[in-house]
Amino acid sequence: MKNALLFLVLCAVLPLYPQATDRIVTGQVTDVWETPIEDVNVLVKGTKRGVQTDAEGRFSLNADTGEVLVFSAVGYGNVEMEVLDIEERFKIILSPRTTKLKEVVVEETKRKTRQDLMIEYTTNKNLIKTTIGILDKDRSSTALEIIDGDNLLPVGPDFLTSLQNHNLNMRVVRPPEADEVIVYLRKISYGGDSLHASQPKAIYDVDGFVQEAAPTYLAGSDIDRVAILERNAAISRYGPRAIGGVIIVNTKAKSEMDALGYGKDYTTADVRNSMNNLFEGADYVPAIPEYMEAFGTIASEGAAMELLQTTKGDYSKDSYFLMDMAYYFRVRWKDEKEANNILKEVHEEFSQNIPALRGLAYRYAMLDKHDKALEIFLEVLEQDPLSAQSYCDVAQAYAERMNYKKVSKTYEDYKAMRGNDLPFDAYGADLFMTTDSYGYVKSNKEKPSWEKISEGMGGEISHTRITLSWNNPDVKIGFQLEDPESSFKTWEVKSHDNETDRGYASTQFFLDEKVEGEWLLNLLYYESETQTPTYLRITSYFNYGLPTQRSETRVLKLTHDYEGNGLVKINTSIGTLGK
């Protein structure tokens, strides 16, 4: 009787408890820089089932179809994902969480300019000079460790030995264990059995020069101060190449020169300013082609013409050679006729080369020859009708001629071309074109939603917009925007993302209207498999989308090797785009 009663009780109680599922759900959690996050809580919502991610951000737990997984970690916003009735491996990205304070006391302070920081540098040990500006430890939102050079003991073959005493996670690998001296700042698991094979190595910023090779030629006595940036602090400023961290070195020799008044802008481009003017640069200086060195020493235009005829055959397949020559004769010898003839030759000889035609159209637009620029952009559209960039370029060319009906027609043609296979995604993959149309479409009824554009951009946008486009889509390129308060926002081309699939070779930034002053647009990196240059068109829109909208444009030449990073300066106080 007792056994029967116990059986009935068990039958009544057991169904009240959910049965464990046999399905195993797996995945990985990373931050926005694709760095694995350890110890993330992964919980099945409404249950007590949960796990934590391992050192590689990976997790595995039981979950039924329809159940919701909640991902949470200190300092990050929560993410919820439903388990669907398909076999999938979750890829979760957590974004940093912004905490709202109940009460904020605001104290008005004067924002320091770069000149102020340069003057203060000798006495303020919390400042470090880099290739992208001066970093202030007191104002840095990320971890920044600065070591005074006087604290580097004269031990070992170079300063790295002493630097290890200030960073316990730092490891220096020297020959014969490695082919060269390599520094690892933090032990992070990236898969594989070998630490050398899996862990990214640190890079170096020495007096404004970014390099991969360790500066073993420096002793501790040569260094004024050194800083260490790790993980997100490094990536946000130097891009993905800095995933292994950055060691920033200010030498005593350079600091002494700065104190005497040299290099107040802290740029390595000053020694080549004369050639820099030829290419419309700012702090950024492209590599000067070998042929330009010969043309730079010529004393007469006649001799330059003779040299052009003798060297042209060597560069018959190089449109950039002819573009440089057109600019050279226009600026150096004030010969408009010869410069125009050379540009005409580019058009004829490279009529089937889309990057060359785009670069040529950029040049014509800068010369205020908008009809000619439109003609070439239309040729590109005819040859490359599946590329979104072709339509954006044509639309902008029509807008420069104030033919807004043609602008709208160009956007409609692109939407129709997209069709059903890869439909127009107004506030997603096609956000750049949607934002473009907001500035050009005059009818409020036809304007896109400002709120949805803001949402697509990931935050509130403003009426100061910076657009960047380049003539060669097959390059790896990254940009960094620095505001007057030395905060950074980065963008980089990622392979196989939606924008690239649709043929965009462009990006955009909006400048915070609450932060007035001089903004800097920096080049994070530029890589081309063919080693050929790329023309970059930078347009700054002031009062964007308003009746008083106006714009300024610059065209720069990007090369595989270059000095400095500063492309242009945007002054939001007076609304100017500087070189």
C-alpha positions as CSV (number, residue, x, y, z in Angstrom):
1,M,0.0,0.0,0.0
2,K,2.8,2.4,0.9
3,N,4.6,1.6,-2.4
4,A,1.4,2.3,-4.4
5,L,1.0,5.6,-2.5
6,L,4.6,6.6,-3.2
7,F,4.1,5.8,-6.9
8,L,1.0,8.1,-7.1
9,V,2.9,10.9,-5.3
10,L,5.8,10.6,-7.8
11,C,3.5,10.6,-10.7
12,A,1.8,13.8,-9.5
13,V,5.0,15.6,-8.7
14,L,7.4,14.7,-11.5
15,P,5.5,16.4,-14.4
16,L,5.8,19.7,-12.5
17,Y,9.5,19.8,-13.3
18,P,10.7,20.5,-16.9
19,Q,12.5,17.7,-18.5
20,A,16.1,18.3,-19.6
21,T,16.5,18.8,-23.3
22,D,18.9,16.7,-25.4
23,R,19.7,19.6,-27.7
24,I,23.1,21.3,-27.2
25,V,23.5,25.0,-28.3
26,T,27.0,26.3,-28.8
27,G,28.5,29.7,-29.8
28,Q,31.0,32.4,-29.1
29,V,30.7,35.8,-27.5
30,T,33.0,38.7,-28.5
31,D,33.1,42.5,-28.2
32,V,32.7,44.9,-31.2
33,W,36.4,44.3,-32.1
34,E,35.8,40.6,-32.3
35,T,37.9,40.0,-29.1
36,P,36.6,37.0,-27.1
37,I,35.0,37.9,-23.8
38,E,35.5,35.5,-20.9
39,D,33.1,34.8,-18.0
40,V,29.9,36.0,-19.8
41,N,26.8,34.7,-18.1
42,V,24.7,32.7,-20.6
43,L,21.3,31.9,-19.0
44,V,18.2,30.2,-20.4
45,K,15.5,32.8,-19.6
46,G,13.0,31.8,-17.0
47,T,15.1,28.8,-15.8
48,K,18.1,28.2,-13.7
49,R,20.1,26.6,-16.5
50,G,23.2,28.6,-17.4
51,V,26.9,28.6,-18.0
52,Q,29.8,31.0,-18.4
53,T,32.0,31.5,-21.4
54,D,35.6,30.2,-21.4
55,A,38.8,32.1,-22.2
56,E,37.9,32.0,-25.9
57,G,34.4,33.4,-25.3
58,R,32.9,30.0,-26.2
59,F,29.9,28.3,-24.5
60,S,27.8,25.2,-24.7
61,L,24.5,24.4,-22.9
62,N,21.2,22.6,-23.3
63,A,18.3,24.6,-24.7
64,D,15.0,23.8,-26.4
65,T,13.7,25.4,-29.6
66,G,11.8,28.6,-28.7
67,E,13.7,29.2,-25.5
68,V,15.5,32.5,-25.1
69,L,19.2,32.8,-24.1
70,V,20.2,35.9,-22.1
71,F,23.9,37.0,-22.4
72,S,25.2,39.4,-19.7
73,A,28.6,40.6,-18.5
74,V,29.9,43.4,-16.3
75,G,30.3,46.6,-18.4
76,Y,28.3,45.3,-21.3
77,G,24.7,45.6,-22.3
78,N,22.5,42.4,-22.2
79,V,21.6,40.5,-25.4
80,E,18.7,38.1,-25.8
81,M,18.6,35.5,-28.6
82,E,15.9,33.0,-29.3
83,V,16.8,29.4,-30.1
84,L,15.4,28.6,-33.5
85,D,14.4,25.3,-35.0
86,I,17.6,25.1,-37.0
87,E,21.1,23.9,-36.3
88,E,23.2,27.1,-35.7
89,R,26.2,28.3,-33.9
90,F,25.6,31.5,-32.1
91,K,27.9,34.5,-32.8
92,I,27.1,37.1,-30.1
93,I,28.6,40.6,-30.0
94,L,28.3,42.6,-26.8
95,S,28.6,46.4,-26.8
96,P,29.9,48.5,-23.9
97,R,27.0,49.7,-21.7
98,T,26.6,53.4,-21.0
99,T,25.5,54.1,-17.4
100,K,23.1,57.0,-16.8
101,L,24.0,59.0,-13.7
102,K,21.2,60.3,-11.5
103,E,23.0,63.6,-10.9
104,V,25.8,65.3,-12.8
105,V,27.7,68.3,-11.6
106,V,29.2,70.2,-14.7
107,E,32.2,72.3,-14.2
108,E,33.2,74.6,-17.1
109,T,36.8,74.0,-18.2
110,K,38.8,75.4,-21.1
111,R,39.5,72.8,-23.8
112,K,43.2,72.5,-24.4
113,T,44.5,72.8,-28.0
114,R,47.4,70.8,-29.4
115,Q,49.6,73.8,-29.0
116,D,48.7,74.0,-25.3
117,L,49.5,70.3,-24.9
118,M,52.8,70.6,-26.7
119,I,53.8,73.5,-24.4
120,E,52.6,71.5,-21.3
121,Y,54.3,68.3,-22.4
122,T,57.7,69.0,-20.7
123,T,56.1,69.4,-17.3
124,N,53.1,67.1,-17.5
125,K,54.2,63.5,-17.3
126,N,50.7,62.2,-18.1
127,L,51.0,63.3,-21.7
128,I,52.4,61.1,-24.5
129,K,52.9,62.1,-28.2
130,T,51.7,59.7,-30.9
131,T,51.3,59.6,-34.6
132,I,47.6,60.5,-34.2
133,G,48.0,63.3,-31.7
134,I,48.8,63.8,-28.0
135,L,47.1,61.5,-25.5
136,D,46.3,62.7,-22.0
137,K,46.2,60.0,-19.3
138,D,44.0,62.2,-17.1
139,R,41.3,62.5,-19.9
140,S,41.7,59.1,-21.4
141,S,38.5,56.9,-21.3
142,T,40.6,53.7,-21.6
143,A,43.5,52.3,-19.8
144,L,46.7,54.2,-20.5
145,E,50.0,53.4,-18.7
146,I,52.8,56.0,-19.1
147,I,56.3,55.3,-17.8
148,D,58.9,58.0,-17.3
149,G,62.2,57.2,-19.1
150,D,64.1,57.9,-15.9
151,N,62.5,54.9,-14.4
152,L,63.8,52.5,-17.1
153,L,66.9,50.8,-15.6
154,P,70.0,50.3,-17.8
155,V,69.7,46.5,-17.8
156,G,69.6,44.1,-20.7
157,P,70.3,44.7,-24.4
158,D,67.6,47.3,-24.8
159,F,64.9,49.2,-23.0
160,L,62.4,46.3,-23.4
161,T,64.1,44.4,-20.6
162,S,63.5,47.2,-18.1
163,L,60.0,47.8,-19.5
164,Q,59.0,44.3,-18.5
165,N,59.3,45.4,-14.8
166,H,56.4,47.9,-15.4
167,N,54.1,45.4,-17.2
168,L,54.0,42.0,-15.6
169,N,52.0,40.5,-18.5
170,M,54.6,41.5,-21.0
171,R,56.8,38.9,-22.6
172,V,59.9,39.5,-24.8
173,V,60.9,36.7,-27.2
174,R,64.4,37.0,-28.6
175,P,66.5,35.0,-31.0
176,P,67.2,32.1,-31.2
177,E,63.7,31.4,-29.9
178,A,62.3,33.7,-32.6
179,D,63.8,35.1,-35.9
180,E,63.5,38.7,-34.4
181,V,62.6,40.4,-31.2
182,I,58.9,40.0,-30.5
183,V,56.8,41.5,-27.7
184,Y,53.6,40.0,-26.4
185,L,51.7,42.2,-24.0
186,R,49.0,39.9,-22.8
187,K,48.4,36.2,-23.0
188,I,45.2,35.8,-24.9
189,S,44.0,32.5,-26.4
190,Y,43.2,32.7,-30.1
191,G,43.2,29.0,-30.9
192,G,46.0,26.7,-31.7
193,D,48.6,25.0,-29.5
194,S,51.5,27.4,-30.0
195,L,51.5,30.8,-28.3
196,H,53.7,32.2,-31.1
197,A,51.2,31.0,-33.8
198,S,48.1,32.2,-32.0
199,Q,48.9,35.4,-30.1
200,P,49.2,38.7,-32.0
201,K,52.4,40.7,-31.3
202,A,52.7,44.3,-30.3
203,I,53.5,47.1,-32.7
204,Y,55.4,50.4,-32.0
205,D,54.8,54.1,-32.4
206,V,58.2,55.7,-32.1
207,D,58.2,59.5,-32.4
208,G,55.2,59.4,-34.7
209,F,56.4,56.5,-36.9
210,V,54.3,53.3,-36.6
211,Q,56.4,50.1,-37.1
212,E,56.2,46.4,-36.6
213,A,59.9,45.8,-35.8
214,A,60.9,46.3,-32.2
215,P,63.1,49.4,-31.7
216,T,65.9,47.5,-30.1
217,Y,68.3,50.2,-31.1
218,L,67.0,52.3,-28.2
219,A,68.3,52.0,-24.6
220,G,66.5,53.2,-21.6
221,S,68.6,56.4,-21.5
222,D,67.4,57.4,-25.0
223,I,63.7,57.5,-23.9
224,D,61.8,60.4,-22.5
225,R,58.7,58.4,-21.8
226,V,56.9,55.3,-23.0
227,A,53.2,54.3,-22.9
228,I,51.5,50.9,-23.3
229,L,48.1,50.5,-24.9
230,E,46.3,47.2,-24.9
231,R,43.2,45.7,-26.5
232,N,40.4,48.1,-27.2
233,A,42.5,51.1,-26.1
234,A,45.0,50.2,-28.9
235,I,42.5,49.1,-31.5
236,S,40.3,52.2,-31.2
237,R,43.2,54.4,-32.0
238,Y,45.4,52.3,-34.4
239,G,42.9,49.9,-35.9
240,P,42.9,46.1,-36.2
241,R,46.7,46.0,-36.7
242,A,47.0,46.9,-33.0
243,I,45.1,43.9,-31.7
244,G,48.3,42.8,-30.0
245,G,48.7,46.2,-28.3
246,V,50.9,49.3,-29.0
247,I,54.1,50.5,-27.3
248,I,54.4,54.2,-27.8
249,V,57.9,55.7,-27.4
250,N,58.9,59.4,-27.1
251,T,62.7,59.8,-27.4
252,K,64.6,62.5,-25.6
253,A,66.1,63.7,-28.9
254,K,62.6,64.4,-30.4
255,S,61.3,65.9,-27.2
256,E,64.3,68.3,-27.1
257,M,63.6,69.4,-30.7
258,D,59.9,70.0,-29.9
259,A,60.9,72.1,-26.9
260,L,63.0,74.3,-29.2
261,G,60.0,74.9,-31.4
262,Y,60.4,72.2,-34.1
263,G,57.5,70.0,-35.1
264,K,54.9,71.7,-33.0
265,D,52.2,69.7,-34.8
266,Y,54.1,66.6,-34.1
267,T,54.2,65.3,-37.6
268,T,56.9,63.5,-39.6
269,A,55.8,65.2,-42.8
270,D,57.6,68.5,-42.3
271,V,60.8,67.4,-44.0
272,R,58.9,66.9,-47.3
273,N,56.5,69.9,-47.3
274,S,57.7,71.1,-50.7
275,M,56.6,67.8,-52.3
276,N,53.6,67.5,-50.1
277,N,52.1,70.6,-51.7
278,L,52.2,68.9,-55.0
279,F,49.7,66.3,-53.8
280,E,47.3,68.5,-51.8
281,G,48.2,66.8,-48.5
282,A,47.9,67.8,-44.9
283,D,50.0,66.0,-42.2
284,Y,49.7,62.9,-44.3
285,V,52.4,62.6,-47.0
286,P,52.2,60.0,-49.7
287,A,55.2,58.2,-51.0
288,I,56.8,60.3,-53.8
289,P,57.3,58.3,-57.0
290,E,60.8,58.0,-58.3
291,Y,59.9,59.8,-61.5
292,M,58.8,62.9,-59.5
293,E,62.2,63.3,-58.0
294,A,63.6,63.7,-61.5
295,F,60.9,66.2,-62.5
296,G,61.4,68.1,-59.3
297,T,65.0,69.1,-60.2
298,I,64.2,70.4,-63.7
299,A,64.7,74.2,-64.2
300,S,62.6,74.8,-67.3
301,E,59.3,73.7,-68.8
302,G,60.9,72.7,-72.0
303,A,63.2,70.3,-70.3
304,A,60.2,68.9,-68.4
305,M,58.4,68.3,-71.7
306,E,61.4,66.5,-73.1
307,L,61.7,64.3,-69.9
308,L,57.9,63.5,-70.1
309,Q,58.3,62.3,-73.7
310,T,61.3,60.1,-72.9
311,T,59.7,58.5,-69.7
312,K,56.1,58.2,-70.8
313,G,56.8,54.8,-72.5
314,D,57.9,53.3,-69.3
315,Y,54.6,54.1,-67.6
316,S,52.2,53.4,-70.5
317,K,50.0,51.3,-68.3
318,D,50.1,53.6,-65.3
319,S,47.2,56.1,-65.2
320,Y,48.6,57.6,-62.0
321,F,51.8,58.7,-63.8
322,L,49.8,60.8,-66.2
323,M,47.5,62.2,-63.5
324,D,50.7,63.2,-61.6
325,M,52.1,64.8,-64.7
326,A,48.9,66.8,-65.3
327,Y,49.0,68.1,-61.8
328,Y,52.7,68.9,-62.1
329,F,52.4,71.0,-65.3
330,R,49.3,72.8,-64.0
331,V,50.9,73.7,-60.6
332,R,54.6,73.9,-61.3
333,W,54.5,75.5,-64.8
334,K,51.0,77.1,-64.8
335,D,50.4,75.3,-68.1
336,E,46.7,74.7,-68.3
337,K,46.7,73.6,-71.9
338,E,49.3,70.9,-71.4
339,A,47.7,69.7,-68.2
340,N,44.3,69.4,-69.9
341,N,45.9,67.5,-72.8
342,I,47.4,65.0,-70.4
343,L,44.0,64.5,-68.7
344,K,42.4,63.9,-72.1
345,E,45.1,61.3,-72.8
346,V,44.1,59.5,-69.6
347,H,40.5,59.4,-70.7
348,E,41.4,58.0,-74.1
349,E,44.1,55.5,-73.0
350,F,42.2,54.1,-69.9
351,S,38.6,54.3,-71.1
352,Q,37.9,50.7,-69.9
353,N,39.7,51.1,-66.6
354,I,37.1,51.9,-63.9
355,P,39.4,53.0,-61.1
356,A,41.3,55.2,-63.5
357,L,38.1,56.8,-64.8
358,R,36.8,57.4,-61.3
359,G,40.1,59.1,-60.3
360,L,40.0,61.2,-63.4
361,A,36.4,62.3,-62.7
362,Y,37.5,63.3,-59.1
363,R,40.2,65.5,-60.7
364,Y,37.8,67.1,-63.1
365,A,35.3,67.9,-60.3
366,M,38.1,69.5,-58.3
367,L,38.8,71.7,-61.3
368,D,35.2,72.8,-61.4
369,K,34.7,71.0,-64.7
370,H,31.5,69.3,-63.5
371,D,30.1,68.5,-66.9
372,K,33.3,66.5,-67.8
373,A,33.2,64.8,-64.4
374,L,29.5,63.8,-65.0
375,E,30.4,62.5,-68.5
376,I,33.0,60.2,-67.1
377,F,30.9,59.0,-64.1
378,L,28.1,58.1,-66.6
379,E,30.7,56.0,-68.5
380,V,31.6,54.2,-65.3
381,L,27.9,53.6,-64.6
382,E,27.5,52.1,-68.0
383,Q,30.5,49.8,-67.5
384,D,29.7,48.9,-63.9
385,P,25.9,49.1,-63.5
386,L,25.8,46.7,-60.5
387,S,27.9,48.8,-58.2
388,A,26.2,51.1,-55.8
389,Q,29.2,53.5,-55.9
390,S,28.5,54.1,-59.6
391,Y,25.1,55.5,-58.8
392,C,26.3,57.5,-55.8
393,D,29.0,59.2,-58.0
394,V,26.5,60.0,-60.7
395,A,24.0,61.4,-58.2
396,Q,26.6,63.6,-56.6
397,A,27.7,64.9,-60.0
398,Y,24.1,65.8,-60.9
399,A,23.8,67.5,-57.5
400,E,26.9,69.6,-58.2
401,R,25.1,70.9,-61.3
402,M,21.9,71.3,-59.2
403,N,19.9,69.0,-61.3
404,Y,17.9,67.4,-58.5
405,K,15.4,65.6,-60.7
406,K,18.2,63.6,-62.2
407,V,19.5,63.0,-58.7
408,S,16.2,61.4,-57.6
409,K,16.0,59.5,-60.9
410,T,19.5,58.0,-60.3
411,Y,18.5,56.8,-56.9
412,E,15.3,55.2,-58.3
413,D,17.3,53.5,-61.0
414,Y,19.5,51.9,-58.3
415,K,16.5,50.7,-56.3
416,A,15.0,49.2,-59.5
417,M,18.3,47.5,-60.4
418,R,18.6,45.9,-56.9
419,G,15.5,43.8,-57.6
420,N,14.5,40.8,-55.4
421,D,17.8,39.0,-55.2
422,L,19.5,41.7,-53.1
423,P,16.7,44.2,-52.4
424,F,17.3,47.9,-51.5
425,D,18.0,48.2,-47.8
426,A,17.3,51.8,-47.0
427,Y,18.5,51.9,-43.4
428,G,20.9,49.0,-43.5
429,A,23.4,48.1,-46.3
430,D,22.2,51.0,-48.4
431,L,22.3,53.6,-45.6
432,F,25.0,55.6,-47.3
433,M,22.8,56.2,-50.4
434,T,19.7,56.9,-48.2
435,T,21.7,59.5,-46.3
436,D,23.0,61.0,-49.5
437,S,19.4,61.4,-50.8
438,Y,18.4,63.3,-47.6
439,G,20.8,66.1,-48.5
440,Y,19.8,66.3,-52.1
441,V,16.0,65.6,-52.2
442,K,14.2,68.9,-51.7
443,S,10.7,67.6,-51.0
444,N,10.0,66.9,-47.3
445,K,7.5,64.2,-48.4
446,E,10.2,62.3,-50.3
447,K,13.0,62.8,-47.7
448,P,14.0,59.7,-45.7
449,S,13.5,59.5,-42.0
450,W,16.1,61.5,-40.0
451,E,15.3,59.3,-37.0
452,K,15.8,56.1,-38.9
453,I,19.1,57.3,-40.4
454,S,20.2,58.1,-36.8
455,E,19.2,54.6,-35.7
456,G,21.1,53.1,-38.7
457,M,24.2,55.1,-37.8
458,G,24.1,53.8,-34.2
459,G,23.4,57.1,-32.5
460,E,22.2,60.7,-32.9
461,I,23.4,62.3,-36.1
462,S,24.0,66.0,-36.8
463,H,24.0,68.5,-39.6
464,T,27.8,68.2,-40.2
465,R,28.5,65.2,-42.4
466,I,31.8,63.9,-43.7
467,T,31.8,61.5,-46.7
468,L,34.7,59.6,-48.0
469,S,34.8,57.7,-51.3
470,W,37.7,56.1,-53.2
471,N,38.3,55.1,-56.8
472,N,39.6,51.6,-56.2
473,P,37.2,49.3,-54.2
474,D,39.8,46.5,-54.0
475,V,41.8,48.0,-51.1
476,K,42.0,47.7,-47.4
477,I,41.5,51.0,-45.7
478,G,40.6,52.4,-42.3
479,F,39.9,55.9,-41.0
480,Q,39.8,57.5,-37.6
481,L,37.9,60.6,-36.6
482,E,39.3,62.6,-33.6
483,D,37.2,65.3,-32.0
484,P,38.6,68.4,-30.2
485,E,38.5,66.4,-26.9
486,S,40.7,63.7,-28.3
487,S,38.0,61.1,-28.4
488,F,38.2,58.6,-31.3
489,K,35.7,57.0,-33.7
490,T,37.0,54.5,-36.2
491,W,35.8,52.9,-39.4
492,E,37.4,50.2,-41.6
493,V,36.6,48.2,-44.7
494,K,35.6,44.7,-43.8
495,S,35.6,42.0,-46.4
496,H,32.3,40.4,-47.5
497,D,30.1,42.7,-45.5
498,N,26.8,44.0,-47.0
499,E,28.1,47.3,-48.2
500,T,31.1,45.8,-50.0
501,D,28.8,43.2,-51.6
502,R,26.7,46.0,-53.1
503,G,29.7,47.8,-54.5
504,Y,30.1,50.7,-52.1
505,A,33.6,52.2,-51.9
506,S,32.6,54.9,-49.4
507,T,31.8,55.7,-45.8
508,Q,30.5,58.6,-43.7
509,F,30.8,60.3,-40.3
510,F,28.6,62.8,-38.5
511,L,30.3,65.3,-36.2
512,D,28.8,65.9,-32.8
513,E,27.4,69.4,-32.8
514,K,27.9,69.7,-29.0
515,V,31.7,69.5,-29.5
516,E,32.8,72.5,-31.5
517,G,36.3,73.1,-32.6
518,E,38.9,71.4,-34.8
519,W,38.3,67.8,-35.7
520,L,40.9,65.6,-37.3
521,L,40.4,62.9,-39.9
522,N,43.2,60.4,-39.8
523,L,44.2,57.5,-42.0
524,L,44.5,54.4,-39.8
525,Y,46.0,52.2,-42.5
526,Y,46.0,51.7,-46.3
527,E,46.9,48.5,-48.1
528,S,46.7,47.6,-51.8
529,E,47.7,44.1,-53.1
530,T,48.8,45.7,-56.4
531,Q,50.8,48.4,-54.7
532,T,49.0,51.0,-56.8
533,P,47.8,54.3,-55.4
534,T,44.2,55.2,-54.7
535,Y,42.5,58.6,-55.0
536,L,40.4,59.5,-51.9
537,R,37.6,62.1,-52.2
538,I,36.7,63.8,-48.9
539,T,33.6,66.0,-48.8
540,S,32.4,67.9,-45.7
541,Y,28.8,69.0,-45.6
542,F,27.9,71.9,-43.4
543,N,24.2,72.5,-42.4
544,Y,23.5,69.1,-44.0
545,G,19.9,68.6,-45.0
546,L,19.0,72.2,-44.4
547,P,18.2,75.0,-47.0
548,T,21.6,76.5,-46.2
549,Q,23.6,73.3,-46.9
550,R,27.0,73.8,-48.5
551,S,30.0,71.5,-49.0
552,E,33.8,71.5,-49.5
553,T,35.8,68.7,-51.2
554,R,39.4,67.6,-51.2
555,V,41.1,64.8,-53.2
556,L,44.1,63.1,-51.8
557,K,46.4,60.4,-53.2
558,L,46.9,57.3,-51.0
559,T,50.0,55.2,-51.4
560,H,51.2,51.9,-49.9
561,D,54.0,53.7,-48.1
562,Y,53.3,57.1,-46.5
563,E,54.3,59.3,-43.6
564,G,52.0,60.9,-41.0
565,N,48.3,60.1,-40.6
566,G,46.4,63.4,-40.6
567,L,44.3,63.7,-43.8
568,V,42.2,66.9,-43.2
569,K,41.0,69.2,-40.4
570,I,37.4,70.1,-40.1
571,N,36.6,73.2,-38.0
572,T,33.0,73.1,-36.9
573,S,33.2,76.5,-35.2
574,I,33.6,78.3,-38.5
575,G,32.5,75.6,-40.9
576,T,35.7,75.0,-42.9
577,L,37.5,72.0,-44.4
578,G,41.3,72.5,-44.1
579,K,44.2,70.8,-45.7
